[in-house]
Amino acid sequence: MTIYIGADHRGFALKEKVKKLLIKLDYRFEDMGAFKFDQYDDYTTYAEKVASMVGDETGSRGILICGSGVGVDVAANKFDGVRSSIGKNKDQVKAGRNDDDMNILVLAADFTTDKEAEDMVKAFIKTDFSKKERYIRRIEDIEKIEANN
């Protein structure tokens, strides 16, 4: 599994910490930017890069980070095959992976401590989709919505 990670200027510092965690946990990831702090960059650039990879590459996951989390979440969910959600805590993230096969975790850098981010990232990468019939049915319904819009 490849994890694609991206962040704008408000999420840049947290992204660098998350990368160190992924290295420590020995997970393969690809940094999609920003590669340096640029106070004038736009979250849409990184949301597009990460979401396009996750939407096209079955089994991959993504982590997006911006100030509030809302911008990258909205942008990422415009891509077919993407099920992105803002992480609130590790239990909510586990539920999102288990029930909805969430494939992009969004972190709100302005509202998330380093410890909370670490806990959510671990929950995101270690929790599998349960593949229960009702959850599969709901994802298939989402795919039908995507195909018709």
Helices and strands as residue ranges (DSSP letters): E 3-7, H 12-24, E 29-31, H 43-56, E 61-66, H 70-76, E 84-86, H 90-100, E 104-108, G 109-111, H 114-126, H 133-147
